[in-house]
């Protein structure tokens, strides 16, 4: 049985929720999945695959996730790897911002080539101020919570297929 590490960094717990849903989905498919915060990972020994997840901040994957990839580059290159991020603006903002977020993995993908990447709908805890909504192209009536478990489950099933 292949063992998968789902390592995450989160600020508001949606990345952790996504990691837990991934693990549950992978376990239902017969995989051994373990969820850990990035800071709690001290070795990738024993894992056949690694999924790394973190939010987008400033149109980039948070530095903690990029640093993790840099630190474990050699170990990750010998495993099946997937990257994911959580983003509210990707699903509510204008196309310009969507393109910027799609490039969030470009730097780390040069270090470690993932078999899959995913951008999952996130949430915010309060409506953005009018100037920020204008800058990002977000309508005033956009829902605050876009978190969608089905998107994460489908991605996880596709990742499991890549492991076969």
C-alpha positions in Angstrom: 0.0 0.0 0.0 1.4 3.4 -0.9 1.8 5.9 1.8 0.9 9.6 1.1 1.8 12.6 3.2 -0.4 15.6 2.9 1.6 18.5 4.4 -0.1 21.8 4.8 0.2 25.4 6.0 -2.9 27.3 7.0 -3.9 30.6 8.4 -7.7 30.2 8.7 -8.0 26.4 8.6 -9.5 25.9 5.1 -6.2 24.4 3.9 -6.3 22.0 6.8 -9.9 21.1 6.0 -8.9 20.4 2.4 -6.0 18.2 3.6 -8.4 16.2 5.8 -10.8 15.8 2.9 -8.0 14.6 0.7 -6.8 12.1 3.3 -10.4 10.8 3.8 -10.9 10.4 0.0 -7.5 8.7 -0.5 -8.2 6.3 2.4 -11.5 5.4 0.9 -9.6 4.4 -2.2 -7.3 2.2 -0.2 -4.3 4.5 0.2 -2.5 5.2 3.5 -2.8 9.0 4.0 -1.2 11.0 6.8 -1.9 14.8 7.4 0.7 17.0 9.0 1.4 20.7 9.2 4.5 21.7 7.2 6.3 22.7 10.4 5.8 19.2 11.9 7.5 17.4 9.0 11.0 16.4 9.7 11.5 13.7 7.1 9.8 12.3 4.0 11.2 8.8 4.7 8.5 6.1 4.3 6.2 8.2 2.0 5.7 7.3 -1.6 3.9 10.5 -2.5 3.6 14.0 -1.0 0.9 16.6 -1.5 1.7 20.1 -0.3 -1.0 22.7 0.3 -1.0 26.3 1.4 -3.0 29.4 0.8 -2.3 32.2 -1.7 -1.1 35.5 -0.3 0.0 38.4 -2.4 -0.7 36.3 -5.6 1.9 33.8 -4.5 2.0 30.6 -2.6 2.9 31.5 1.0 6.7 31.5 1.7 6.3 28.6 4.2 5.2 26.3 1.4 7.9 27.5 -1.0 10.6 27.1 1.7 9.3 23.5 2.4 9.7 22.6 -1.3 13.2 24.1 -1.3 14.2 22.3 1.9 13.0 18.9 0.7 13.7 19.3 -3.0 15.9 16.2 -3.4 13.5 14.0 -1.4 10.5 15.4 -3.3 12.1 14.8 -6.7 12.1 11.0 -5.9 8.4 10.9 -5.1 5.1 11.6 -6.8 4.2 15.2 -5.8 1.1 17.3 -6.0 0.6 21.0 -5.0 -2.6 22.8 -4.0 -3.6 26.2 -2.8 -6.7 27.8 -1.5 -7.8 31.0 -3.0 -10.9 33.2 -2.7 -9.9 35.7 -5.3 -9.3 33.1 -8.0 -13.0 32.2 -8.0 -14.4 35.7 -7.4 -11.9 38.2 -9.0 -11.2 39.3 -12.5 -9.3 37.2 -15.1 -6.2 39.2 -14.5 -5.9 37.9 -10.9 -6.8 34.4 -12.0 -3.8 34.3 -14.3 -1.6 35.7 -11.5 -2.7 33.0 -9.2 -2.2 30.3 -11.8 1.4 31.2 -11.8 1.7 30.7 -8.1 3.4 27.3 -8.5 5.8 28.3 -11.2 8.8 28.9 -9.0 8.4 25.7 -6.9 7.5 23.7 -10.0 11.0 24.5 -11.4 12.4 22.8 -8.3 10.0 19.8 -8.2 7.7 18.9 -11.0 4.3 18.1 -9.6 2.1 15.5 -11.4 -0.9 17.8 -10.5 -1.6 21.2 -9.1 -4.9 22.4 -7.8 -6.5 25.8 -6.9 -9.4 25.2 -4.6 -12.1 27.7 -3.6 -11.4 29.4 -0.3 -13.2 31.7 2.0 -12.8 35.0 3.7 -14.1 36.0 7.1 -15.5 39.4 6.2 -16.4 41.3 3.1 -13.5 43.1 1.5 -13.5 46.9 1.6 -14.9 48.6 -1.5 -11.4 49.7 -2.8 -10.1 46.1 -2.6 -13.3 44.7 -4.3 -12.7 47.2 -7.1 -9.0 46.3 -7.5 -9.7 42.6 -7.6 -13.0 42.9 -9.6 -15.1 41.2 -6.9 -18.8 42.0 -6.8 -20.3 43.3 -3.6 -22.7 40.3 -3.3 -20.0 37.6 -3.8 -20.4 35.0 -1.1 -17.7 34.9 1.6 -17.4 31.1 1.7 -16.7 29.3 -1.5 -15.1 26.2 0.1 -16.3 23.2 -2.0 -15.6 19.7 -0.7 -16.5 18.1 -4.0 -13.8 20.0 -5.9 -11.2 18.6 -3.4 -12.6 15.1 -3.6 -12.5 15.0 -7.4 -8.9 16.3 -7.3 -7.9 13.7 -4.8 -9.4 10.9 -6.8 -7.5 12.1 -9.9 -4.3 12.2 -7.8 -4.9 8.7 -6.6 -5.2 7.6 -10.3 -1.7 9.1 -11.0 -0.3 6.8 -8.3 -1.5 3.6 -9.9 
